[in-house]
Amino acid sequence: MKKIQEPSSKFIKIRCSGCKNEQIVFGKLSSKVTCLVCNTVLAEPTGGKGRIKTQILEVLE
């Protein structure tokens, strides 16, 4: 029986520091994430796990 590998990244709930909007993003980003309300850059890709530039509220399982 083969064991199914667990994903190495999770979804993350973050809050914009400008307008307090909350968004859910994937931990391994492939593109820049901006706030849907005020267009502030919230996270940037690094080739692996993303660089989160705002408050992390929760890591979702």
C-alpha positions as CSV (number, residue, x, y, z in Angstrom):
1,M,0.0,0.0,0.0
2,K,1.4,3.4,-1.0
3,K,1.3,6.3,1.4
4,I,-0.1,9.6,0.0
5,Q,2.3,12.4,0.5
6,E,1.1,15.4,2.5
7,P,1.4,18.8,0.8
8,S,4.3,20.9,2.1
9,S,2.5,24.2,1.9
10,K,-0.7,25.5,3.5
11,F,-3.2,28.2,2.9
12,I,-2.7,31.3,5.0
13,K,-5.2,34.0,6.1
14,I,-3.6,37.4,6.0
15,R,-4.9,40.9,6.8
16,C,-4.0,44.1,4.8
17,S,-2.2,46.6,7.1
18,G,-3.8,49.5,5.2
19,C,-7.6,48.7,4.9
20,K,-7.8,45.6,7.2
21,N,-9.2,43.5,4.4
22,E,-8.7,39.7,5.0
23,Q,-7.6,37.4,2.2
24,I,-6.6,33.7,1.9
25,V,-3.4,33.0,0.0
26,F,-1.4,29.8,-0.8
27,G,1.9,29.6,1.0
28,K,4.0,28.8,-2.1
29,L,3.1,31.8,-4.3
30,S,3.9,32.0,-8.0
31,S,2.9,35.6,-8.5
32,K,2.6,38.8,-6.5
33,V,-0.5,39.1,-4.3
34,T,-2.2,42.5,-3.9
35,C,-5.1,43.5,-1.7
36,L,-8.4,43.3,-3.5
37,V,-9.6,46.6,-2.0
38,C,-6.6,49.0,-1.9
39,N,-4.0,47.2,-4.2
40,T,-1.3,47.1,-1.5
41,V,1.3,44.4,-2.1
42,L,0.6,41.7,0.5
43,A,3.0,38.9,-0.5
44,E,5.7,38.2,-3.1
45,P,7.1,35.0,-4.6
46,T,10.6,33.9,-3.7
47,G,10.9,30.6,-5.7
48,G,9.7,28.6,-2.7
49,K,7.5,29.8,0.1
50,G,6.2,33.3,-0.4
51,R,7.4,36.4,1.5
52,I,4.4,37.6,3.5
53,K,4.6,41.4,4.0
54,T,1.6,41.8,6.3
55,Q,0.0,40.3,9.4
56,I,-0.7,36.5,9.3
57,L,-3.9,35.8,11.1
58,E,-4.1,32.0,10.7
59,V,-2.5,29.0,9.0
60,L,-5.4,26.9,7.6
61,E,-5.1,23.1,7.6
